[in-house]
Amino acid sequence: MATQPKLEIVLYDLANTKNVCFSPTVWRIRLILNYKQIPYKTIFLEFPDIEPTLKGLGIVPGESPTGEKLKYTVPAIHHVPTNTHIMDSTPIAKFLEATYPIPPLPLTSELGRTIELRARSVVGPTFRASVLPREINILSPRAQAYFRRTREAALGHKLEDLLAEEEESWRAVSDKIKEVGELMRTNAAEGPFVLGARPSYTDFFIAGSLQSARVVEEAVFERHMKYAGYKEIYEACLPYMAKNT
């Protein structure tokens, strides 16, 4: 009988009714864990349970560049061998790369930074209009109430009102989405990833966002996949998406 690998990581993820990972930020970390073949297990948390659970683990949120206290969020991890707890995708990614350097995963590059920055400003509005108001459909009733209350307070209007802006949001950025996709193909001659033959954190940033859209609403995912660049990176990352719970 094969020996089970020793557990290294406990990953705290966002619960939903499909019982698979759907948070784009958690997917970035899950992709790293899968790529590096780090043994881990997942604990799914409902939205209202994130703060009390992470507080109970002794995690203290940091501050934003403006000095504002950050909110409790997932992903969070427990590194079992050192009993270390970390919250937020960027510090977790840095920790995993430092602790498990093989195979190496470039966490940043000039091209990657450009793509991530432009994707946030260009693709972000389509996710806000298409994914955010539909996310509530895959949450439990308890999480739905929390999600609606907090998101509508931030938006200043009903979640469903975003759907009225959906087509206009897409029309406004369609050409720019295409431009970002072309940037993703800068090193296409060397391989399907942003930097060529091997993945980087930017690839996981892209693939995780697309997978999030796919879990929430397949049609939104398919709409993004029509643009060159996005499809190639997503499909290249599929081997690292097999473990999604």
VOBA-1610 file (N, C-alpha, C; in pm, whole numbers, padded with zeros to 5 digits, always signed):
BEGIN
Met+00085-00120+00000Met+00000+00000+00000Met+00088+00125+00000Ala+00060+00216-00093Ala+00141+00337-00106Ala+00127+00425+00016Thr+00238+00484+00057Thr+00236+00574+00172Thr+00183+00710+00129Gln+00092+00764+00207Gln+00039+00896+00176Gln+00145+01002+00203Pro+00161+01100+00113Pro+00259+01205+00138Pro+00222+01285+00263Lys+00322+01331+00332Lys+00300+01407+00455Lys+00234+01541+00424Leu+00129+01573+00498Leu+00057+01698+00477Leu+00148+01817+00506Glu+00155+01908+00411Glu+00238+02027+00425Glu+00155+02153+00450Ile+00042+02163+00380Ile-00035+02288+00379Ile-00183+02261+00404Val-00244+02345+00485Val-00390+02353+00494Val-00429+02483+00424Leu-00511+02471+00321Leu-00553+02587+00243Leu-00696+02624+00280Tyr-00715+02749+00320Tyr-00848+02799+00352Tyr-00906+02865+00229Asp-01020+02813+00186Asp-01082+02852+00059Asp-01223+02903+00086Leu-01286+02955-00018Leu-01420+03013-00007Leu-01525+02910-00045Ala-01617+02884+00046Ala-01720+02783+00024Ala-01824+02829-00079Asn-01881+02732-00149Asn-01990+02760-00242Asn-02068+02632-00264Thr-02182+02642-00327Thr-02270+02527-00341Thr-02219+02424-00442Lys-02121+02460-00524Lys-02064+02365-00619Lys-01951+02284-00557Asn-01908+02325-00439Asn-01805+02252-00363Asn-01674+02238-00439Val-01639+02341-00515Val-01509+02348-00582Val-01453+02488-00563Cys-01326+02503-00588Cys-01264+02635-00576Cys-01319+02729-00683Phe-01357+02850-00641Phe-01402+02947-00741Phe-01343+03086-00720Ser-01280+03109-00607Ser-01221+03240-00582Ser-01096+03258-00669Pro-01087+03366-00745Pro-00969+03385-00830Pro-00839+03397-00751Thr-00847+03460-00634Thr-00725+03476-00554Thr-00682+03344-00491Val-00779+03262-00451Val-00744+03130-00397Val-00688+03041-00508Trp-00744+03055-00628Trp-00694+02973-00739Trp-00546+03000-00766Arg-00501+03123-00749Arg-00359+03152-00772Arg-00272+03063-00682Ile-00314+03050-00556Ile-00237+02969-00461Ile-00256+02821-00488Arg-00378+02781-00519Arg-00404+02640-00549Arg-00322+02595-00671Leu-00312+02681-00769Leu-00232+02648-00888Leu-00085+02630-00851Ile-00035+02715-00762Ile+00104+02699-00717Ile+00121+02565-00645Leu+00030+02534-00556Leu+00038+02409-00480Leu+00034+02288-00574Asn-00054+02294-00672Asn-00066+02183-00767Asn+00058+02174-00857Tyr+00106+02288-00902Tyr+00223+02290-00990Tyr+00346+02234-00919Lys+00363+02273-00794Lys+00479+02227-00717Lys+00455+02092-00649Gln+00333+02040-00665Gln+00296+01910-00607Gln+00320+01908-00455Ile+00276+02014-00391Ile+00287+02024-00245Ile+00163+01958-00184Pro+00178+01861-00098Pro+00062+01795-00037Pro-00019+01894+00049Tyr-00148+01902+00021Tyr-00232+01996+00097Tyr-00375+01944+00106Lys-00446+02001+00201Lys-00589+01976+00210Lys-00660+02110+00218Thr-00789+02110+00186Thr-00866+02233+00180Thr-00970+02237+00291Ile-00984+02354+00351Ile-01096+02381+00441Ile-01175+02496+00380Phe-01299+02468+00345Phe-01385+02571+00285Phe-01457+02649+00395Leu-01455+02780+00382Leu-01519+02869+00479Leu-01630+02950+00412Glu-01744+02961+00480Glu-01849+03051+00434Glu-01803+03195+00458Phe-01854+03287+00379Phe-01817+03428+00394Phe-01821+03476+00539Pro-01931+03451+00613Pro-01937+03505+00750Pro-01838+03441+00847Asp-01781+03326+00807Asp-01692+03253+00898Asp-01544+03283+00875Ile-01513+03360+00772Ile-01372+03385+00740Ile-01303+03461+00853Glu-01359+03573+00893Glu-01293+03655+00996Glu-01278+03581+01129Pro-01385+03522+01185Pro-01366+03454+01314Pro-01271+03336+01306Thr-01272+03264+01194Thr-01182+03149+01180Thr-01037+03194+01175Leu-01008+03293+01092Leu-00869+03338+01078Leu-00821+03409+01204Lys-00910+03480+01270Lys-00874+03540+01400Lys-00836+03431+01499Gly-00913+03323+01496Gly-00886+03212+01586Gly-00753+03145+01561Leu-00703+03158+01438Leu-00572+03102+01404Leu-00458+03196+01444Gly-00495+03315+01490Gly-00394+03412+01532Gly-00342+03499+01419Ile-00410+03497+01305Ile-00369+03580+01192Ile-00409+03725+01219Val-00317+03816+01196Val-00343+03959+01211Val-00326+04025+01075Pro-00430+04086+01019Pro-00418+04150+00888Pro-00317+04263+00890Gly-00251+04281+00779Gly-00157+04392+00767Gly-00230+04521+00732Glu-00154+04615+00677Glu-00212+04743+00639Glu-00189+04768+00491Ser-00278+04845+00431Ser-00263+04884+00291Ser-00154+04991+00282Pro-00108+05024+00160Pro-00008+05130+00146Pro-00051+05264+00205Thr-00183+05284+00217Thr-00234+05409+00274Thr-00252+05401+00425Gly-00216+05284+00483Gly-00225+05269+00628Gly-00358+05215+00676Glu-00445+05180+00582Glu-00576+05126+00619Glu-00563+04978+00657Lys-00630+04939+00764Lys-00625+04801+00810Lys-00693+04710+00707Leu-00624+04605+00665Leu-00681+04514+00568Leu-00783+04422+00634Lys-00878+04374+00553Lys-00982+04286+00604Lys-00934+04141+00600Tyr-00996+04059+00683Tyr-00969+03916+00678Tyr-01023+03860+00547Thr-00944+03774+00485Thr-00982+03723+00354Thr-00916+03588+00329Val-00964+03518+00229Val-00895+03400+00179Val-00835+03436+00044Pro-00724+03372+00006Pro-00668+03253+00068Pro-00593+03283+00198Ala-00590+03180+00281Ala-00501+03176+00396Ala-00446+03035+00401Ile-00328+03020+00457Ile-00270+02886+00469Ile-00216+02862+00609His-00212+02736+00644His-00139+02690+00762His-00028+02600+00711His+00096+02644+00730His+00211+02560+00693His+00237+02467+00811Val+00199+02342+00795Val+00199+02248+00906Val+00338+02225+00967Pro+00443+02205+00886Pro+00575+02175+00946Pro+00627+02284+01039Thr+00595+02410+01010Thr+00646+02520+01094Thr+00536+02588+01175Asn+00412+02537+01163Asn+00297+02595+01232Asn+00285+02745+01202Thr+00307+02779+01074Thr+00299+02918+01029Thr+00165+02943+00960His+00103+03056+00992His-00023+03094+00928His-00001+03223+00849Ile-00048+03225+00725Ile-00031+03341+00638Ile-00162+03366+00564Met-00195+03493+00546Met-00316+03533+00474Met-00279+03619+00355Asp-00354+03607+00248Asp-00344+03689+00127Asp-00250+03625+00025Ser-00290+03633-00101Ser-00222+03557-00206Ser-00076+03597-00227Thr-00045+03726-00222Thr+00093+03768-00251Thr+00193+03717-00147Pro+00172+03741-00017Pro+00268+03686+00080Pro+00270+03533+00082Ile+00156+03471+00055Ile+00154+03324+00049Ile+00240+03275-00067Ala+00224+03338-00183Ala+00303+03298-00300Ala+00452+03312-00273Lys+00491+03421-00210Lys+00633+03442-00178Lys+00683+03335-00081Phe+00601+03302+00018Phe+00639+03200+00115Phe+00655+03064+00048Leu+00561+03028-00038Leu+00567+02897-00103Leu+00687+02887-00196Glu+00717+02995-00267Glu+00832+02991-00357Glu+00963+02981-00279Ala+00970+03048-00166Ala+01091+03042-00084Ala+01106+02906-00016Thr+00994+02847+00023Thr+00997+02722+00099Thr+01005+02599+00008Tyr+00944+02610-00109Tyr+00942+02499-00205Tyr+00991+02551-00341Pro+01120+02573-00356Pro+01172+02639-00476Pro+01175+02552-00602Ile+01148+02423-00589Ile+01152+02333-00704Ile+01013+02274-00728Pro+00961+02285-00851Pro+01014+02360-00964Pro+00997+02510-00942Pro+01088+02589-00997Pro+01080+02733-00976Pro+00959+02795-01046Leu+00905+02898-00985Leu+00793+02971-01043Leu+00825+03120-01035Pro+00856+03184-01146Pro+00880+03329-01142Pro+00757+03403-01090Leu+00775+03478-00984Leu+00662+03548-00923Leu+00637+03684-00988Thr+00737+03735-01056Thr+00719+03866-01119Thr+00813+03878-01238Ser+00774+03962-01331Ser+00855+03995-01447Ser+00801+04126-01501Glu+00880+04193-01580Glu+00833+04320-01636Glu+00707+04299-01720Leu+00710+04195-01804Leu+00594+04165-01888Leu+00475+04124-01801Gly+00502+04041-01701Gly+00395+03996-01613Gly+00329+04110-01539Arg+00410+04201-01487Arg+00354+04317-01415Arg+00266+04401-01507Thr+00311+04419-01630Thr+00234+04498-01726Thr+00100+04431-01755Ile+00104+04301-01777Ile-00020+04227-01807Ile-00116+04232-01689Glu-00065+04208-01569Glu-00153+04208-01451Glu-00215+04345-01429Leu-00136+04449-01444Leu-00186+04585-01424Leu-00294+04619-01526Arg-00267+04588-01652Arg-00365+04619-01757Arg-00489+04531-01746Ala-00469+04406-01709Ala-00584+04315-01695Ala-00678+04363-01584Arg-00620+04411-01475Arg-00704+04460-01365Arg-00791+04577-01411Ser-00733+04666-01490Ser-00807+04786-01532Ser-00899+04760-01650Val-00866+04660-01731Val-00942+04634-01854Val-01043+04521-01835Val-00996+04407-01786Val-01085+04292-01767Val-01167+04308-01639Gly-01111+04380-01543Gly-01180+04401-01415Gly-01324+04448-01430Pro-01350+04550-01514Pro-01488+04597-01528Pro-01584+04491-01581Thr-01536+04401-01668Thr-01625+04296-01718Thr-01657+04195-01609Phe-01559+04168-01522Phe-01585+04078-01410Phe-01682+04143-01312Arg-01666+04271-01292Arg-01756+04342-01200Arg-01900+04338-01252Ala-01916+04355-01381Ala-02050+04359-01439Ala-02109+04220-01460Ser-02025+04121-01490Ser-02075+03990-01529Ser-02065+03883-01420Val-01957+03887-01342Val-01934+03781-01242Val-01990+03820-01106Leu-01959+03940-01061Leu-01999+03981-00926Leu-02149+03963-00899Pro-02238+04010-00987Pro-02381+03995-00955Pro-02432+03851-00965Arg-02355+03763-01029Arg-02397+03623-01042Arg-02334+03533-00936Glu-02232+03584-00871Glu-02162+03505-00769Glu-02257+03461-00659Ile-02353+03544-00628Ile-02448+03514-00521Ile-02526+03386-00549Asn-02537+03349-00676Asn-02616+03231-00714Asn-02551+03099-00673Ile-02422+03101-00640Ile-02356+02976-00601Ile-02317+02976-00453Leu-02380+03065-00377Leu-02353+03073-00234Leu-02469+03012-00155Ser-02439+02966-00035Ser-02544+02916+00054Ser-02633+03032+00096Pro-02755+03005+00142Pro-02843+03115+00186Pro-02778+03206+00289Arg-02706+03149+00383Arg-02639+03229+00486Arg-02532+03319+00425Ala-02454+03264+00335Ala-02350+03343+00270Ala-02410+03444+00173Gln-02522+03409+00112Gln-02590+03504+00022Gln-02629+03631+00097Ala-02685+03613+00216Ala-02728+03729+00294Ala-02609+03819+00328Tyr-02499+03757+00367Tyr-02377+03833+00399Tyr-02323+03903+00275Phe-02317+03830+00165Phe-02262+03883+00040Phe-02345+04001-00009Arg-02476+03984-00008Arg-02563+04092-00056Arg-02549+04216+00032Arg-02550+04195+00163Arg-02543+04308+00255Arg-02412+04386+00238Thr-02301+04315+00234Thr-02171+04382+00228Thr-02142+04441+00090Arg-02175+04369-00014Arg-02145+04418-00149Arg-02236+04533-00188Glu-02363+04524-00153Glu-02454+04633-00188Glu-02424+04759-00108Ala-02374+04742+00014Ala-02332+04858+00093Ala-02214+04928+00026Ala-02123+04849-00029Ala-02006+04906-00097Ala-02044+04968-00231Leu-02137+04903-00302Leu-02177+04951-00434Leu-02270+05072-00426Gly-02354+05071-00324Gly-02454+05176-00313Gly-02580+05146-00392His-02592+05023-00440His-02712+04983-00514His-02722+04831-00516Lys-02828+04779-00572Lys-02851+04635-00579Lys-02747+04567-00668Leu-02711+04445-00633Leu-02620+04368-00717Leu-02674+04354-00859Glu-02804+04330-00868Glu-02864+04307-00999Glu-02853+04428-01091Asp-02836+04547-01033Asp-02823+04667-01116Asp-02698+04661-01203Leu-02598+04584-01160Leu-02476+04572-01239Leu-02503+04506-01374Leu-02601+04417-01377Leu-02632+04347-01502Leu-02683+04441-01610Ala-02742+04552-01567Ala-02790+04651-01664Ala-02673+04718-01737Glu-02555+04716-01672Glu-02436+04778-01731Glu-02349+04678-01806Glu-02391+04551-01806Glu-02303+04444-01853Glu-02257+04463-01997Glu-02350+04479-02089Glu-02311+04488-02230Glu-02230+04613-02258Glu-02265+04722-02196Glu-02190+04846-02215Glu-02047+04831-02161Ser-02034+04761-02049Ser-01901+04738-01992Ser-01813+04659-02089Trp-01870+04559-02150Trp-01794+04478-02247Trp-01759+04559-02371Arg-01855+04634-02422Arg-01828+04714-02542Arg-01716+04816-02518Ala-01715+04872-02399Ala-01620+04979-02368Ala-01475+04929-02365Val-01456+04801-02334Val-01318+04752-02317Val-01280+04640-02413Ser-01366+04608-02507Ser-01341+04494-02595Ser-01206+04503-02666Asp-01177+04618-02724Asp-01049+04634-02796Asp-00931+04622-02701Lys-00947+04674-02581Lys-00837+04669-02484Lys-00817+04528-02430Ile-00926+04451-02418Ile-00912+04310-02378Ile-00828+04237-02482Lys-00854+04269-02608Lys-00778+04207-02718Lys-00630+04245-02709Glu-00603+04371-02676Glu-00464+04417-02665Glu-00390+04344-02552Val-00459+04324-02439Val-00396+04251-02328Val-00369+04107-02370Gly-00463+04048-02444Gly-00443+03912-02494Gly-00323+03901-02585Glu-00301+04004-02665Glu-00184+04005-02754Glu-00055+04014-02673Leu-00058+04088-02564Leu+00058+04094-02475Leu+00089+03956-02417Met-00017+03882-02384Met+00002+03748-02329Met+00074+03656-02428Arg+00065+03688-02555Arg+00125+03603-02658Arg+00264+03653-02700Thr+00322+03741-02622Thr+00453+03797-02656Thr+00557+03689-02681Asn+00556+03585-02598Asn+00656+03477-02610Asn+00594+03348-02663Ala+00491+03362-02745Ala+00419+03244-02796Ala+00509+03151-02877Ala+00612+03204-02938Ala+00703+03119-03017Ala+00779+03022-02928Glu+00797+03058-02800Glu+00871+02972-02707Glu+00781+02878-02628Gly+00651+02908-02622Gly+00560+02824-02545Gly+00430+02896-02517Pro+00335+02828-02452Pro+00200+02884-02434Pro+00185+02981-02317Phe+00288+02991-02233Phe+00278+03074-02113Phe+00329+03216-02140Val+00304+03304-02047Val+00344+03445-02062Val+00493+03458-02091Leu+00575+03380-02020Leu+00720+03388-02038Leu+00773+03280-02132Gly+00684+03204-02193Gly+00727+03102-02288Gly+00692+02961-02248Ala+00796+02881-02222Ala+00775+02737-02203Ala+00725+02698-02065Arg+00752+02781-01964Arg+00715+02744-01827Arg+00624+02849-01765Pro+00537+02807-01674Pro+00444+02903-01615Pro+00510+02999-01518Ser+00443+03110-01498Ser+00482+03208-01398Ser+00357+03242-01317Tyr+00375+03321-01214Tyr+00262+03361-01131Tyr+00157+03436-01213Thr+00202+03509-01314Thr+00107+03582-01398Thr+00014+03487-01472Asp+00064+03374-01516Asp-00023+03274-01580Asp-00130+03226-01484Phe-00092+03207-01358Phe-00188+03160-01259Phe-00287+03271-01222Phe-00243+03395-01228Phe-00332+03510-01211Phe-00440+03509-01319Ile-00399+03484-01442Ile-00493+03483-01555Ile-00585+03361-01549Ala-00524+03243-01536Ala-00603+03119-01537Ala-00699+03113-01419Gly-00654+03161-01303Gly-00740+03160-01185Gly-00862+03249-01203Ser-00843+03363-01266Ser-00955+03454-01291Ser-01054+03392-01389Leu-01002+03328-01493Leu-01089+03265-01592Leu-01165+03147-01532Gln-01097+03070-01447Gln-01165+02957-01384Gln-01273+03005-01288Ser-01248+03116-01222Ser-01349+03175-01135Ser-01475+03208-01215Ala-01455+03273-01329Ala-01569+03306-01415Ala-01640+03180-01461Arg-01563+03076-01491Arg-01623+02952-01541Arg-01713+02887-01437Val-01670+02888-01312Val-01751+02826-01206Val-01878+02908-01182Val-01865+03039-01187Val-01981+03126-01160Val-02079+03124-01276Glu-02028+03139-01398Glu-02116+03147-01515Glu-02037+03109-01640Glu-02064+02992-01694Glu-01990+02939-01809Glu-01990+03036-01927Ala-02101+03103-01950Ala-02110+03193-02066Ala-02012+03309-02055Val-01989+03358-01935Val-01893+03467-01915Val-01752+03417-01945Phe-01722+03298-01897Phe-01593+03235-01926Phe-01572+03220-02076Glu-01671+03168-02146Glu-01659+03147-02290Glu-01639+03279-02364Arg-01698+03382-02312Arg-01684+03513-02376Arg-01539+03561-02370His-01474+03538-02257His-01333+03575-02244His-01244+03486-02331Met-01282+03360-02343Met-01198+03264-02415Met-01194+03289-02565Lys-01281+03374-02614Lys-01281+03406-02757Lys-01165+03497-02795Tyr-01103+03557-02696Tyr-00991+03647-02722Tyr-00860+03567-02721Ala-00777+03591-02821Ala-00647+03524-02829Ala-00564+03557-02706Gly-00488+03460-02661Gly-00402+03478-02545Gly-00463+03415-02421Tyr-00585+03450-02390Tyr-00652+03398-02271Tyr-00670+03247-02282Lys-00719+03203-02396Lys-00748+03061-02418Lys-00621+02977-02406Glu-00514+03024-02469Glu-00389+02948-02469Glu-00333+02930-02328Ile-00336+03037-02251Ile-00282+03030-02114Ile-00372+02942-02027Tyr-00502+02959-02040Tyr-00594+02878-01959Tyr-00572+02729-01987Glu-00567+02693-02113Glu-00552+02552-02149Glu-00416+02498-02106Ala-00313+02582-02111Ala-00181+02537-02067Ala-00177+02513-01916Cys-00264+02582-01843Cys-00268+02567-01697Cys-00362+02455-01651Leu-00438+02398-01741Leu-00534+02294-01703Leu-00473+02177-01625Pro-00351+02132-01657Pro-00294+02022-01578Pro-00279+02055-01430Tyr-00273+02183-01397Tyr-00255+02225-01258Tyr-00388+02264-01192Met-00497+02232-01261Met-00630+02263-01206Met-00707+02137-01167Ala-00646+02022-01185Ala-00719+01897-01161Ala-00767+01887-01016Lys-00683+01926-00922Lys-00724+01924-00780Lys-00788+02058-00750Asn-00920+02058-00735Asn-00992+02184-00716Asn-01074+02188-00588Thr-01046+02091-00499Thr-01116+02089-00370Thr-01016+02063-00257
//
